[in-house]
């Protein structure tokens, strides 16, 4: 058996000491058991959890982009419809454009 010296915070040592006391064993055996469990744990499960989190973030970003793209498409349609009409030259007075811009679809959420 090899010796290993580690440094841990006082709060962690106190918790280890309490666990060792409850189990009637030494802190060295508790640390050994924790390290052994961590090393022997299948890594694929941890990787799958991380991949799932990343895919969820990507999916949320794709939804946001799709909503923004839809808003841009609606604005482009309005621009095409207004092209050449002097009645719609003032953006603030354009009722259709204001309706598209003030539509509360919360595309940023």
Backbone as CSV, one residue per row, in Angstrom:
resi,resn,N_x,N_y,N_z,CA_x,CA_y,CA_z,C_x,C_y,C_z
1,UNK,0.847,-1.172,0.000,0.000,0.000,0.000,0.895,1.237,0.000
2,UNK,0.501,2.247,-0.793,1.269,3.479,-0.927,0.693,4.549,-0.010
3,UNK,1.543,5.483,0.376,1.099,6.615,1.186,0.899,7.817,0.279
4,UNK,-0.099,8.624,0.639,-0.390,9.836,-0.119,-0.773,10.919,0.877
5,UNK,-0.184,12.071,0.730,-0.509,13.189,1.606,-1.377,14.165,0.820
6,UNK,-2.498,14.523,1.411,-3.393,15.478,0.754,-3.692,16.617,1.711
7,UNK,-4.065,17.738,1.147,-4.467,18.892,1.952,-5.925,19.187,1.638
8,UNK,-6.720,19.283,2.682,-8.136,19.584,2.517,-8.541,20.675,3.494
9,UNK,-9.645,21.314,3.198,-10.154,22.352,4.086,-10.619,21.748,5.403
10,UNK,-10.642,22.581,6.412,-11.064,22.121,7.737,-12.495,21.601,7.725
11,UNK,-13.371,22.275,6.972,-14.771,21.847,6.945,-14.918,20.455,6.333
12,UNK,-14.146,20.179,5.296,-14.200,18.854,4.666,-13.612,17.807,5.599
13,UNK,-12.522,18.161,6.284,-11.929,17.213,7.235,-12.917,16.883,8.350
14,UNK,-13.617,17.893,8.846,-14.598,17.651,9.912,-15.686,16.695,9.434
15,UNK,-16.137,16.885,8.216,-17.166,15.996,7.667,-16.633,14.576,7.503
16,UNK,-15.399,14.460,7.005,-14.780,13.135,6.870,-14.635,12.465,8.236
17,UNK,-14.209,13.238,9.225,-14.033,12.697,10.570,-15.363,12.192,11.132
18,UNK,-16.445,12.960,10.903,-17.758,12.529,11.388,-18.235,11.252,10.698
19,UNK,-18.005,11.167,9.387,-18.389,9.962,8.645,-17.590,8.764,9.142
20,UNK,-16.291,8.969,9.355,-15.449,7.881,9.855,-15.900,7.451,11.248
21,UNK,-16.239,8.415,12.068,-16.690,8.094,13.431,-18.004,7.315,13.398
22,UNK,-18.940,7.731,12.513,-20.219,7.024,12.396,-20.039,5.592,11.915
23,UNK,-19.054,5.371,11.069,-18.822,4.036,10.513,-17.773,3.240,11.288
24,UNK,-17.270,3.816,12.362,-16.247,3.160,13.199,-15.034,2.738,12.381
25,UNK,-14.531,3.654,11.607,-13.349,3.389,10.784,-12.476,4.639,10.775
26,UNK,-11.389,4.600,10.022,-10.470,5.746,9.976,-10.801,6.651,8.786
27,UNK,-10.319,7.880,8.871,-10.538,8.820,7.757,-9.784,8.356,6.513
28,UNK,-8.657,7.680,6.711,-7.908,7.164,5.562,-8.740,6.171,4.765
29,UNK,-9.455,5.296,5.455,-10.293,4.311,4.756,-11.469,4.990,4.052
30,UNK,-12.004,6.037,4.665,-13.106,6.782,4.035,-12.613,7.464,2.758
31,UNK,-11.464,8.130,2.848,-10.888,8.794,1.662,-10.585,7.760,0.588
32,UNK,-10.037,6.619,0.977,-9.744,5.544,0.025,-11.024,5.067,-0.663
33,UNK,-12.092,4.894,0.112,-13.362,4.432,-0.461,-13.939,5.469,-1.427
34,UNK,-13.842,6.740,-1.070,-14.361,7.805,-1.946,-13.584,7.834,-3.262
35,UNK,-12.267,7.793,-3.169,-11.443,7.818,-4.385,-11.679,6.586,-5.253
36,UNK,-11.784,5.439,-4.606,-12.019,4.206,-5.357,-13.366,4.253,-6.075
37,UNK,-14.382,4.739,-5.395,-15.707,4.842,-6.022,-15.675,5.805,-7.205
38,UNK,-14.998,6.940,-7.039,-14.919,7.926,-8.125,-14.162,7.365,-9.326
39,UNK,-13.053,6.696,-9.069,-12.236,6.164,-10.169,-12.960,5.038,-10.897
40,UNK,-13.679,4.203,-10.162,-14.357,3.061,-10.777,-15.708,3.405,-11.391
41,UNK,-16.181,4.614,-11.175,-17.477,5.020,-11.732,-17.381,5.084,-13.251
42,UNK,-18.375,4.534,-13.947,-18.323,4.586,-15.416,-18.368,6.026,-15.919
43,UNK,-17.409,6.370,-16.716,-17.298,7.750,-17.202,-18.335,8.084,-18.266
44,UNK,-18.840,7.074,-18.973,-19.797,7.324,-20.040,-21.044,8.024,-19.514
45,UNK,-21.461,7.683,-18.314,-22.666,8.287,-17.749,-22.452,9.779,-17.546
46,UNK,-21.306,10.149,-17.009,-21.009,11.563,-16.809,-20.934,12.293,-18.148
47,UNK,-20.317,11.667,-19.132,-20.215,12.301,-20.440,-21.588,12.479,-21.073
48,UNK,-22.457,11.492,-20.914,-23.801,11.601,-21.477,-24.581,12.740,-20.832
49,UNK,-24.416,12.932,-19.538,-25.090,14.045,-18.863,-24.593,15.377,-19.400
50,UNK,-23.274,15.497,-19.580,-22.714,16.739,-20.122,-23.175,16.975,-21.556
51,UNK,-23.198,15.917,-22.348,-23.658,16.034,-23.731,-25.120,16.457,-23.768
52,UNK,-25.929,15.897,-22.867,-27.348,16.264,-22.801,-27.522,17.739,-22.466
53,UNK,-26.741,18.239,-21.520,-26.822,19.663,-21.153,-26.431,20.551,-22.338
54,UNK,-25.363,20.172,-23.021,-24.904,20.962,-24.167,-25.945,20.950,-25.280
55,UNK,-26.530,19.775,-25.543,-27.557,19.681,-26.584,-28.790,20.506,-26.215
56,UNK,-29.137,20.534,-24.949,-30.283,21.335,-24.518,-30.007,22.824,-24.736
57,UNK,-28.792,23.275,-24.415,-28.427,24.674,-24.654,-28.471,24.998,-26.144
58,UNK,-27.938,24.091,-26.955,-27.954,24.299,-28.402,-29.380,24.366,-28.934
59,UNK,-30.249,23.507,-28.427,-31.641,23.505,-28.852,-32.321,24.828,-28.493
60,UNK,-32.063,25.326,-27.295,-32.632,26.617,-26.888,-32.129,27.742,-27.782
61,UNK,-30.832,27.720,-28.105,-30.276,28.749,-28.987,-30.872,28.652,-30.390
62,UNK,-31.097,27.431,-30.876,-31.708,27.260,-32.197,-33.143,27.797,-32.219
63,UNK,-33.878,27.578,-31.128,-35.243,28.115,-31.047,-35.230,29.637,-31.067
64,UNK,-34.299,30.238,-30.329,-34.186,31.701,-30.329,-33.853,32.222,-31.725
65,UNK,-32.919,31.546,-32.395,-32.552,31.962,-33.751,-33.730,31.828,-34.711
66,UNK,-34.503,30.763,-34.572,-35.658,30.561,-35.448,-36.686,31.671,-35.241
67,UNK,-36.908,32.070,-33.986,-37.855,33.143,-33.711,-37.362,34.472,-34.278
68,UNK,-36.058,34.724,-34.123,-35.490,35.963,-34.678,-35.545,35.950,-36.198
69,UNK,-35.298,34.789,-36.791,-35.351,34.678,-38.248,-36.773,34.907,-38.744
70,UNK,-37.751,34.402,-38.014,-39.148,34.618,-38.381,-39.489,36.105,-38.304
71,UNK,-39.018,36.781,-37.265,-39.252,38.222,-37.130,-38.608,38.970,-38.301
72,UNK,-37.393,38.579,-38.664,-36.712,39.212,-39.794,-37.480,38.975,-41.091
73,UNK,-37.999,37.773,-41.258,-38.788,37.457,-42.443,-40.032,38.340,-42.527
74,UNK,-40.725,38.515,-41.393,-41.911,39.366,-41.375,-41.557,40.816,-41.698
75,UNK,-40.432,41.283,-41.159,-39.992,42.654,-41.457,-39.625,42.798,-42.933
76,UNK,-38.995,41.774,-43.495,-38.636,41.815,-44.913,-39.884,41.851,-45.793
77,UNK,-40.892,41.074,-45.431,-42.150,41.099,-46.179,-42.772,42.485,-46.114
78,UNK,-42.765,43.098,-44.922,-43.344,44.432,-44.779,-42.566,45.449,-45.588
79,UNK,-41.233,45.311,-45.586,-40.407,46.233,-46.368,-40.737,46.103,-47.852
80,UNK,-40.882,44.879,-48.322,-41.224,44.664,-49.725,-42.599,45.255,-50.046
81,UNK,-43.560,45.076,-49.121,-44.910,45.595,-49.347,-44.915,47.115,-49.379
82,UNK,-44.054,47.729,-48.585,-44.025,49.189,-48.493,-43.156,49.838,-49.560
83,UNK,-42.383,49.053,-50.260,-41.439,49.615,-51.213,-42.174,50.409,-52.296
84,UNK,-41.817,51.663,-52.412,-42.369,52.496,-53.467,-43.613,53.275,-53.078
85,UNK,-44.162,53.084,-51.907,-45.363,53.814,-51.505,-44.975,54.970,-50.601
86,UNK,-45.241,56.171,-51.049,-44.896,57.351,-50.257,-45.744,57.466,-48.994
87,UNK,-46.933,56.862,-48.976,-47.791,56.934,-47.797,-47.140,56.228,-46.609
88,UNK,-46.286,55.247,-46.893,-45.632,54.490,-45.817,-44.173,54.903,-45.628
89,UNK,-43.794,56.072,-46.139,-42.408,56.511,-46.052,-41.983,56.773,-44.612
90,UNK,-42.901,57.263,-43.757,-42.572,57.514,-42.365,-42.776,56.230,-41.565
91,UNK,-41.696,55.717,-41.020,-41.747,54.432,-40.319,-42.668,54.490,-39.115
92,UNK,-42.686,55.606,-38.412,-43.501,55.724,-37.199,-44.994,55.684,-37.501
93,UNK,-45.373,56.078,-38.724,-46.792,56.113,-39.076,-47.239,54.857,-39.827
94,UNK,-46.331,53.970,-40.113,-46.664,52.745,-40.828,-47.353,51.768,-39.868
95,UNK,-48.652,51.595,-40.051,-49.428,50.765,-39.128,-49.019,49.299,-39.203
96,UNK,-48.793,48.802,-40.390,-48.430,47.378,-40.544,-47.067,47.088,-39.907
97,UNK,-46.113,47.974,-40.152,-44.784,47.777,-39.578,-44.841,47.859,-38.058
98,UNK,-45.589,48.814,-37.533,-45.727,48.924,-36.078,-46.398,47.696,-35.489
99,UNK,-47.333,47.128,-36.218,-47.991,45.908,-35.737,-46.995,44.760,-35.655
100,UNK,-46.117,44.640,-36.650,-45.109,43.580,-36.641,-44.094,43.818,-35.525
101,UNK,-43.640,45.070,-35.385,-42.631,45.362,-34.373,-43.168,45.259,-32.955
102,UNK,-44.425,45.594,-32.750,-45.006,45.582,-31.410,-45.684,44.262,-31.067
103,UNK,-45.577,43.295,-31.951,-46.160,41.986,-31.689,-45.427,41.374,-30.501
104,UNK,-46.164,40.994,-29.486,-45.538,40.518,-28.259,-45.379,39.003,-28.298
105,UNK,-44.436,38.548,-29.150,-44.179,37.115,-29.226,-42.959,36.721,-28.413
106,UNK,-42.326,37.697,-27.788,-41.165,37.459,-26.922,-40.111,36.591,-27.603
107,UNK,-39.657,37.021,-28.766,-38.694,36.203,-29.509,-37.338,36.142,-28.843
108,UNK,-37.084,36.982,-27.843,-35.799,36.942,-27.151,-35.800,35.985,-25.972
109,UNK,-36.898,35.392,-25.656,-36.932,34.503,-24.484,-36.672,33.079,-24.884
